[in-house]
Amino acid sequence: MTRNLAAANAELSRRVAASSRPNFDKPTAATQPHFAIRPYRFFSQRHPLLSLSPQRRHSISYSRVLSTSKDSDGSAGLTYKDAGVDIDAGSELVRRIAKMAPEIGGFGGLYPLGDSYLVAGTDGVGTKLKLAFETGIHETIGIDLVAMSVNDIVTSGAKPLFFLDYFATSHLDVDLAEKVIKGIVDGCQQSDCTLLGGETAEMPDFYAKGEYDLSGFAVGIVKKDSVIDGKNIVAGDVLIGLPSSGVHSNGFSLVRRVLARSGLSLKDQLPGAAVTLGEALMAPTIIYVKQVLDLISKGGVKGIAHITGGGFTDNIPRVLPKGFGAVINKGSWEMPAVFKWIQQAGKIEDDEMRRTFNMGIGMVLVVSQEASHRILDDTNGAYPTYCIGEVVVGEGVRYQ
């Protein structure tokens, strides 16, 4: 590490520390864990934060979801695959990995710890970063980063404990990096977890000038007898949808292809809305942690699906027992204008939209009928909810 790089990293760490709230500090003696915690941010060094005994290095559940963003050179076709993302190839990779790690498949990986499980998740924000570079909106991309991981682990009923980030760039622009990490701090505050550490990597010639990449890692905890695992789901259970803020952080390879073909720019107004396309597309991913944990605490929640890449079609079946599927009632919620524009401008088929985007519902809870009445009748609730369908016998997701 050169002196200049070390100085830049030290300045970035100082700014991050100044923007963090008090409970992001080093744990007190009363809560100090039985493993070493290294200083907040490393620069181009890769050392583990936790040191566990060899006999504990196993997990009972491993989560892996493919996220790719490579564009194809073809000029025709407005499907996710033609935009460079092959969901089927991702599913095939997961199938092959499952042969080596049979317990994969959940939204988060579970690790036994006494009477609880640690639940871990990792993700990035994909080519939404490309729009951040074009719009200059860097303050909220960190919220997206946190959301993608904490929303995954809360599907098991886990409360997020801490978050780690990885920021890589060709040349460290401290001012820009500070904006990004302030968004990460904001996301951690929204999900009530600690920004415990991170890594800043400066890799000349690897990234284009002014560009960067992000990855995030979250760990939460849930009692073993409180895990939400979908095992008790039966036909007739109700699907409750929690609205999204828009596209969130999936499908942007296709979005960018649609944008290029539409003839519009990110500064143009989104048809049917009072915001620009850039503002609509860069709307940060909703962090559902507090809402979901509150609903779980009231009982009756049997399964939870985070609607990311794969949309309803691929994500809802992940929480259903074998032999069961779902029927979605089209029109049971208001689809945001941004999805209407994407579909119309890209001439995208309904099935492709439903397997690529969240369509306005970012999280789906499978609940008992009794719980559904309580949730939907709660007019004083702080968050809107929708009854979007039900569980049925027969696998797959159908729309009516």
C-alpha positions in Angstrom: 0.0 0.0 0.0 1.5 3.3 -1.0 1.5 6.4 1.2 -1.0 8.2 -1.1 -3.4 5.2 -1.1 -3.1 4.8 2.7 -3.8 8.5 3.1 -6.9 8.4 0.9 -8.2 5.4 2.7 -7.6 7.0 6.1 -9.5 10.1 5.0 -12.4 8.0 3.7 -12.5 6.1 7.0 -12.5 9.4 9.0 -15.5 10.7 7.0 -17.4 7.4 7.4 -16.7 7.4 11.1 -18.0 11.0 11.4 -21.3 10.1 9.6 -22.0 7.0 11.5 -24.4 7.0 14.4 -23.2 6.1 17.9 -24.3 2.5 18.0 -22.0 1.8 14.9 -19.1 2.1 17.3 -17.0 -0.7 18.7 -19.2 -3.0 20.9 -19.1 -2.2 24.6 -17.5 -4.7 27.0 -20.9 -6.1 27.9 -21.6 -7.0 24.3 -18.1 -7.7 23.1 -18.2 -10.9 21.0 -15.7 -13.7 21.5 -13.8 -13.1 18.3 -11.5 -10.3 17.2 -13.0 -7.3 15.3 -10.5 -5.6 13.1 -10.6 -1.8 12.4 -13.4 -0.5 10.3 -12.1 -0.3 6.7 -9.3 -2.1 5.0 -7.7 -0.9 1.8 -6.7 -3.6 -0.7 -6.3 -6.2 2.1 -8.4 -9.3 2.5 -8.4 -10.6 6.1 -11.3 -12.4 7.8 -13.2 -10.4 10.4 -14.2 -13.5 12.3 -12.0 -16.4 13.5 -14.0 -19.5 14.3 -12.7 -22.8 15.5 -12.4 -25.4 12.6 -15.1 -27.7 14.0 -17.7 -24.9 13.7 -16.9 -24.1 10.0 -20.0 -25.7 8.6 -23.5 -24.5 7.6 -26.8 -26.1 7.3 -28.1 -23.8 4.6 -26.3 -22.0 1.8 -27.9 -19.4 -0.4 -26.7 -18.6 -3.9 -28.5 -16.6 -6.6 -26.9 -15.6 -9.9 -26.7 -11.9 -10.7 -25.2 -11.1 -14.1 -25.3 -8.0 -16.1 -23.3 -8.7 -19.3 -24.9 -7.1 -22.4 -25.1 -8.8 -25.7 -24.2 -7.1 -29.0 -27.5 -8.1 -30.7 -29.7 -5.2 -31.7 -33.0 -7.1 -31.7 -35.1 -8.6 -28.9 -36.2 -7.1 -25.6 -36.0 -10.1 -23.3 -33.8 -10.4 -20.3 -31.7 -13.0 -22.0 -31.2 -10.9 -25.1 -30.1 -8.1 -22.8 -27.3 -10.4 -21.6 -28.9 -12.1 -18.5 -29.8 -15.8 -18.8 -31.9 -16.7 -15.8 -32.0 -20.4 -16.9 -28.2 -20.5 -17.0 -28.2 -19.2 -13.4 -30.7 -21.8 -12.3 -28.5 -24.5 -13.9 -25.4 -23.2 -12.0 -27.4 -23.4 -8.7 -28.5 -26.9 -9.6 -24.9 -28.0 -10.1 -23.7 -26.3 -6.9 -26.5 -28.1 -5.1 -24.8 -31.3 -5.9 -21.8 -30.1 -3.9 -23.7 -28.2 -1.2 -27.1 -30.0 -1.0 -28.7 -27.5 1.5 -28.6 -24.4 -0.8 -31.8 -22.7 -2.0 -32.9 -20.3 0.6 -32.7 -16.5 0.4 -30.1 -16.6 3.3 -27.6 -19.1 4.6 -28.3 -20.5 8.1 -25.4 -21.2 10.6 -26.2 -22.9 14.0 -25.2 -20.9 17.1 -26.6 -22.3 20.3 -30.4 -21.9 20.3 -30.3 -19.6 17.3 -29.2 -19.4 13.7 -27.0 -16.8 12.2 -28.4 -15.9 8.9 -26.1 -14.5 6.2 -26.7 -12.9 2.8 -24.6 -11.2 0.1 -25.5 -9.2 -3.0 -24.6 -6.3 -5.1 -26.7 -3.8 -7.1 -25.9 -4.9 -10.6 -26.0 -2.5 -13.6 -28.1 0.0 -11.7 -24.6 1.3 -11.0 -24.4 2.3 -14.7 -27.3 4.7 -14.1 -25.7 6.1 -11.0 -22.7 7.0 -13.1 -24.9 8.6 -15.8 -27.2 10.5 -13.4 -24.6 11.4 -10.8 -26.9 10.1 -8.1 -24.6 8.3 -5.7 -26.2 9.1 -2.4 -28.8 6.4 -2.5 -27.0 3.5 -4.2 -25.7 2.4 -0.8 -29.3 2.0 0.4 -29.8 -0.4 -2.5 -26.8 -2.3 -1.5 -27.9 -2.8 2.1 -31.5 -3.5 1.1 -30.6 -6.4 -1.2 -28.9 -8.4 1.6 -31.0 -7.5 4.7 -34.2 -8.1 2.7 -32.9 -11.5 1.9 -32.1 -12.5 5.5 -35.3 -11.2 7.0 -37.2 -13.7 4.9 -36.0 -16.3 7.5 -37.3 -14.1 10.3 -33.8 -12.9 11.2 -33.1 -9.5 12.7 -30.0 -8.0 10.9 -27.1 -7.6 13.2 -24.3 -6.1 11.1 -23.3 -5.3 7.6 -20.0 -5.3 5.6 -19.3 -3.6 2.3 -16.8 -3.9 -0.5 -16.1 -0.8 -2.6 -13.8 -1.3 -5.6 -12.6 1.4 -8.1 -9.8 2.2 -10.5 -8.9 5.4 -8.7 -10.2 6.4 -5.2 -12.3 9.6 -5.4 -12.8 10.2 -1.7 -15.7 12.6 -2.2 -17.6 10.2 -4.4 -16.9 7.2 -2.1 -18.1 9.2 0.9 -21.5 9.8 -0.9 -21.8 6.0 -1.6 -20.9 5.0 2.0 -23.2 7.6 3.5 -26.0 5.7 1.7 -24.8 2.5 3.2 -24.9 4.1 6.6 -28.4 5.3 5.9 -29.4 1.7 4.8 -28.0 0.3 8.0 -29.9 2.8 10.1 -33.2 1.9 8.3 -32.6 -1.8 9.0 -31.4 -1.2 12.5 -28.0 -2.9 12.0 -24.4 -2.0 12.5 -22.0 -1.0 9.7 -19.3 -3.2 11.2 -16.6 -3.0 8.5 -15.7 -2.8 4.9 -13.0 -3.0 2.2 -11.9 -0.3 -0.2 -9.9 -1.7 -3.2 -8.2 0.6 -5.7 -7.4 -1.4 -8.9 -5.9 0.8 -11.7 -6.9 -0.3 -15.3 -9.6 -2.7 -14.0 -12.5 -0.2 -13.9 -13.3 2.7 -16.2 -12.5 6.2 -14.9 -15.1 7.4 -12.5 -16.7 3.9 -12.1 -16.9 1.6 -9.1 -18.4 -1.7 -8.0 -20.2 -2.6 -4.8 -20.9 -5.8 -2.8 -22.5 -6.1 0.5 -22.7 -8.8 3.2 -25.3 -8.9 6.0 -25.6 -11.2 9.1 -28.6 -11.5 11.3 -30.0 -13.8 14.0 -33.2 -15.8 14.7 -34.1 -18.3 17.3 -34.3 -21.8 16.0 -37.9 -22.2 17.0 -38.8 -19.0 15.2 -37.4 -19.6 11.8 -39.7 -18.8 8.9 -39.2 -21.7 6.5 -42.5 -22.3 4.7 -42.8 -25.9 5.9 -46.3 -25.3 7.3 -47.8 -23.6 4.2 -51.0 -25.2 3.0 -53.4 -24.6 0.2 -55.7 -21.6 1.0 -52.9 -19.6 2.7 -52.9 -16.0 1.5 -50.2 -14.0 -0.3 -49.7 -10.6 1.1 -47.7 -8.2 -1.1 -45.7 -5.3 0.2 -45.3 -2.5 -2.4 -42.0 -1.6 -4.0 -40.6 1.8 -4.8 -40.0 0.8 -8.4 -37.5 -1.4 -10.1 -35.4 -1.7 -7.0 -32.0 -3.3 -8.0 -32.8 -6.0 -10.5 -33.5 -6.1 -14.3 -31.3 -3.0 -15.2 -29.6 -4.7 -18.1 -33.0 -4.9 -19.7 -34.0 -1.5 -18.5 -30.9 0.1 -20.1 -31.7 -1.7 -23.3 -35.3 -0.4 -23.3 -34.0 3.1 -22.5 -31.5 3.1 -25.4 -34.3 2.0 -27.8 -36.9 4.4 -26.5 -35.1 7.5 -27.7 -35.6 9.1 -24.3 -32.9 10.2 -21.9 -32.7 9.9 -18.1 -33.5 13.6 -17.9 -36.8 13.2 -19.8 -40.1 12.9 -17.8 -41.4 9.4 -17.1 -44.7 9.1 -19.1 -47.6 9.1 -16.7 -45.6 10.4 -13.7 -44.2 13.7 -12.3 -40.6 12.6 -12.1 -37.8 12.0 -14.6 -36.8 8.6 -15.8 -33.6 8.9 -14.0 -35.3 9.8 -10.7 -37.8 6.9 -11.1 -35.2 4.3 -12.0 -32.8 5.4 -9.3 -35.4 5.3 -6.5 -33.7 3.3 -3.7 -34.8 -0.2 -2.9 -37.3 -0.3 0.0 -35.8 -1.9 3.2 -38.6 -4.1 4.6 -36.9 -5.2 7.8 -38.9 -3.3 10.4 -42.2 -3.9 8.6 -41.6 -7.7 8.2 -40.4 -8.2 11.7 -43.4 -6.4 13.0 -45.8 -8.6 11.0 -43.9 -11.7 12.1 -44.3 -10.7 15.7 -48.1 -10.7 15.4 -48.1 -14.4 14.2 -49.4 -16.3 11.3 -46.5 -15.6 8.9 -45.4 -18.9 7.3 -43.2 -18.0 4.4 -41.6 -14.9 2.9 -40.2 -14.3 -0.6 -38.0 -11.4 -1.6 -39.0 -10.5 -5.1 -35.7 -9.8 -6.9 -34.3 -11.3 -10.1 -36.7 -14.0 -11.3 -39.8 -11.9 -10.2 -42.9 -13.7 -8.9 -42.3 -16.6 -11.2 -39.1 -17.8 -9.8 -39.1 -16.4 -6.2 -42.4 -17.3 -4.8 -42.0 -21.1 -5.4 -38.7 -21.0 -3.4 -40.7 -20.7 -0.2 -43.5 -23.2 -1.0 -43.5 -26.9 0.0 -43.3 -29.4 -2.8 -46.6 -29.9 -4.6 -47.8 -26.4 -3.9 -48.0 -23.3 -6.2 -49.5 -19.9 -6.2 -52.2 -18.0 -8.0 -51.6 -14.3 -8.4 -54.6 -12.0 -8.9 -53.6 -9.5 -11.6 -54.8 -6.0 -10.9 -54.9 -6.5 -7.1 -52.3 -3.7 -6.7 -51.4 -0.6 -8.6 -48.5 -1.2 -10.9 -46.1 1.7 -10.8 -45.8 3.9 -14.0 -42.2 2.9 -14.5 -43.1 -0.7 -15.3 -45.9 0.4 -17.7 -43.3 2.4 -19.5 -40.7 -0.4 -19.6 -43.2 -2.8 -21.0 -44.7 -0.5 -23.6 -41.4 1.0 -24.7 -39.7 -2.4 -24.9 -42.8 -4.3 -26.2 -42.0 -6.9 -23.6 -44.3 -9.9 -23.1 -46.2 -10.2 -19.8 -44.4 -13.5 -18.8 -41.0 -11.8 -19.4 -42.0 -8.8 -17.2 -43.2 -11.1 -14.4 -40.0 -13.2 -14.5 -37.7 -10.1 -14.6 -39.2 -7.4 -12.5 -41.0 -7.1 -9.1 -43.9 -5.3 -10.9 -44.6 -3.1 -7.9 -44.4 -5.8 -5.1 -41.0 -6.1 -3.5 -41.8 -8.7 -0.8 -44.5 -11.4 -0.6 -45.6 -13.0 2.7 -47.5 -16.3 2.9 -49.8 -16.1 5.8 -52.8 -17.9 7.3 -56.2 -16.7 6.4 -56.7 -15.5 10.0 -53.5 -13.5 9.9 -54.4 -12.0 6.5 -57.6 -10.5 7.8 -55.7 -8.9 10.7 -53.1 -7.5 8.4 -55.4 -6.2 5.7 -57.9 -4.8 8.2 -55.2 -2.8 10.0 -56.2 0.6 8.6 -53.9 2.2 11.2 -50.9 0.4 9.9 -47.9 2.4 8.9 -47.4 0.4 5.7 -49.7 -0.4 2.8 -50.4 -4.1 2.1 -52.2 -6.0 -0.6 -53.9 -9.3 -0.9 -52.4 -10.5 -4.2 -53.3 -14.2 -4.3 -53.3 -17.5 -2.6 -51.5 -20.9 -2.3 -52.9 -23.7 -4.4 -52.2 -27.4 -5.0 -50.0 -27.8 -8.0 -46.6 -26.3 -8.5 -45.8 -23.1 -10.4 -47.1 -19.6 -10.4 -50.3 -18.8 -12.4 -51.9 -15.5 -13.1 -55.6 -14.7 -13.3 
